[in-house]
Amino acid sequence: MAGNRAEAAAAANGTESDASKPRGKKKLVLLIAIGVVLLAAGGGAGAYFVFGRKAEDGQSEVRATPKKAPVFVDLETFTVNLHEPDDDRFLQVKLVLELKDAKSGDHLKNLMPAVRNEVLLLLGSKRAQDLAGREGKQQLAQQIVAAANKALAGTPADGAVENVNFTHLIVQ
């Protein structure tokens, strides 16, 4: 009986160890599977942040179209008497108009007498104190843009003048 007990105990131990081995293998396979899933998810997230962000940045660069280079048209020098009731003062100014495109530049050149007329009328209405400070010159530039665009109204170059640059300005 003692032998049977030992055999029974050995058989029981063998059965228990055989039963515990599959359970241990299942746990090991389950842990490995979880690890693989976590690694794959981490790798996918890392790839998204590395490659996905670069693709988004590239798309935003494509969407942000570069600004077209403006077209500059030089105007001849203007010399006008300023509107000073008690004093003889004059203004001499050289302007460069900034246009939105080259086609507008061609139309502007064809209409140059009308543009010069509008600008001359505007400049002749100014007083020296109107042009004394930076703000006065900036305001004059805006008014010249409006005057030039007034001369271009109703033409293919309507509203083509976007800015005015002073290259020479003397008030005496």
C-alpha positions as CSV (number, residue, x, y, z in Angstrom):
1,M,0.0,0.0,0.0
2,A,2.8,2.3,0.7
3,G,4.0,1.7,-2.9
4,N,0.5,2.4,-4.2
5,R,0.5,5.6,-2.2
6,A,3.8,6.6,-3.6
7,E,2.7,5.7,-7.1
8,A,-0.5,7.5,-6.6
9,A,1.3,10.5,-5.2
10,A,3.8,10.4,-8.1
11,A,0.9,9.9,-10.5
12,A,-1.0,12.7,-8.8
13,N,2.2,14.9,-8.9
14,G,2.7,14.0,-12.5
15,T,-0.9,14.9,-13.4
16,E,-0.7,18.1,-11.4
17,S,2.5,19.1,-13.1
18,D,1.1,18.2,-16.5
19,A,-2.0,20.2,-15.7
20,S,0.0,23.2,-14.5
21,K,2.3,23.2,-17.6
22,P,-0.5,24.0,-20.1
23,R,-1.7,26.7,-17.7
24,G,1.8,28.2,-17.5
25,K,2.2,28.0,-21.3
26,K,-1.2,29.7,-21.8
27,K,-0.1,32.5,-19.5
28,L,3.2,32.8,-21.3
29,V,1.6,32.9,-24.7
30,L,-1.0,35.5,-23.4
31,L,1.8,37.7,-22.0
32,I,3.8,37.5,-25.2
33,A,0.7,38.3,-27.3
34,I,-0.1,41.3,-25.1
35,G,3.5,42.5,-25.4
36,V,3.4,42.2,-29.2
37,V,0.2,44.1,-29.4
38,L,1.6,46.9,-27.1
39,L,4.8,47.1,-29.2
40,A,2.8,47.3,-32.4
41,A,0.6,50.0,-31.0
42,G,3.6,52.0,-29.7
43,G,5.4,51.6,-33.0
44,G,2.3,52.7,-34.9
45,A,1.8,55.8,-32.7
46,G,5.5,56.6,-33.0
47,A,5.3,56.3,-36.8
48,Y,2.2,58.6,-36.9
49,F,3.9,61.3,-34.8
50,V,7.2,61.1,-36.8
51,F,5.8,60.6,-40.3
52,G,2.3,61.9,-39.9
53,R,3.4,65.3,-38.6
54,K,5.9,65.8,-41.4
55,A,3.2,65.1,-44.0
56,E,0.8,67.6,-42.3
57,D,3.6,70.2,-42.2
58,G,4.2,69.6,-45.9
59,Q,0.5,69.9,-46.7
60,S,0.3,73.3,-44.9
61,E,3.3,74.5,-46.9
62,V,1.6,73.5,-50.1
63,R,-1.7,75.2,-49.0
64,A,0.2,78.5,-48.1
65,T,0.8,79.7,-51.6
66,P,3.8,82.1,-51.8
67,K,2.9,85.7,-52.5
68,K,3.4,86.8,-56.0
69,A,6.3,89.2,-56.6
70,P,4.8,92.6,-57.1
71,V,5.4,94.6,-60.3
72,F,6.9,98.1,-59.8
73,V,6.3,100.9,-62.2
74,D,8.4,104.1,-61.9
75,L,6.7,107.4,-62.4
76,E,8.5,110.5,-63.6
77,T,9.4,113.0,-61.0
78,F,6.5,115.3,-59.8
79,T,7.2,118.9,-59.0
80,V,4.2,120.9,-57.7
81,N,3.5,124.1,-55.8
82,L,2.2,123.3,-52.4
83,H,-1.1,124.9,-51.2
84,E,0.5,127.6,-48.9
85,P,-1.5,130.9,-48.9
86,D,1.3,133.1,-47.6
87,D,4.4,131.3,-48.9
88,D,5.8,129.9,-52.1
89,R,6.7,126.3,-51.4
90,F,7.0,123.3,-53.6
91,L,7.2,119.6,-53.4
92,Q,9.4,117.4,-55.6
93,V,8.7,113.7,-55.3
94,K,9.6,110.5,-57.2
95,L,7.2,107.6,-56.9
96,V,7.2,103.9,-57.7
97,L,3.8,102.3,-57.9
98,E,3.4,98.7,-56.7
99,L,1.0,96.7,-58.8
100,K,-0.6,93.3,-58.4
101,D,0.5,91.9,-61.8
102,A,2.3,92.6,-65.0
103,K,-0.8,93.0,-67.1
104,S,-2.0,95.8,-64.9
105,G,1.4,97.5,-65.5
106,D,0.8,97.5,-69.2
107,H,-2.7,99.0,-68.8
108,L,-1.2,101.6,-66.3
109,K,1.4,102.7,-68.9
110,N,-1.3,103.2,-71.5
111,L,-3.3,105.3,-69.0
112,M,-0.3,107.2,-67.6
113,P,-1.5,110.7,-68.4
114,A,-4.7,110.2,-66.4
115,V,-2.8,108.7,-63.5
116,R,-0.3,111.6,-63.5
117,N,-3.1,114.1,-63.6
118,E,-4.9,112.6,-60.5
119,V,-1.6,112.4,-58.6
120,L,-0.7,116.0,-59.6
121,L,-4.0,117.3,-58.4
122,L,-3.6,115.5,-55.1
123,L,-0.1,116.7,-54.5
124,G,-1.0,120.3,-55.4
125,S,-3.7,120.3,-52.7
126,K,-1.2,119.5,-49.9
127,R,0.5,121.9,-47.4
128,A,4.0,121.4,-46.1
129,Q,2.8,120.7,-42.6
130,D,0.7,117.8,-44.0
131,L,3.9,116.1,-45.2
132,A,6.1,116.9,-42.2
133,G,6.0,113.6,-40.2
134,R,6.0,109.9,-41.1
135,E,2.3,109.7,-40.6
136,G,1.7,112.5,-43.1
137,K,3.8,110.7,-45.7
138,Q,2.0,107.4,-45.1
139,Q,-1.3,109.1,-45.4
140,L,-0.1,110.7,-48.7
141,A,0.9,107.3,-50.0
142,Q,-2.6,105.9,-49.3
143,Q,-4.1,108.9,-51.0
144,I,-1.9,108.4,-54.0
145,V,-3.0,104.7,-54.2
146,A,-6.6,105.9,-54.2
147,A,-5.9,108.6,-56.8
148,A,-4.1,106.2,-59.2
149,N,-6.8,103.6,-58.8
150,K,-9.4,106.3,-59.5
151,A,-7.7,106.9,-62.9
152,L,-7.8,103.1,-63.6
153,A,-11.4,102.6,-62.6
154,G,-13.5,100.8,-65.2
155,T,-10.4,99.4,-67.0
156,P,-8.9,95.9,-66.8
157,A,-6.4,97.4,-64.3
158,D,-9.1,98.5,-61.9
159,G,-7.7,98.5,-58.4
160,A,-4.3,97.3,-59.6
161,V,-2.2,99.8,-57.5
162,E,-1.6,98.2,-54.1
163,N,1.1,100.5,-52.7
164,V,3.3,103.5,-53.3
165,N,7.0,103.8,-52.5
166,F,8.7,107.1,-52.3
167,T,12.2,107.1,-53.8
168,H,12.7,110.9,-53.6
169,L,10.8,113.5,-51.6
170,I,11.8,117.2,-51.1
171,V,9.7,119.9,-49.6
172,Q,11.1,123.4,-50.0
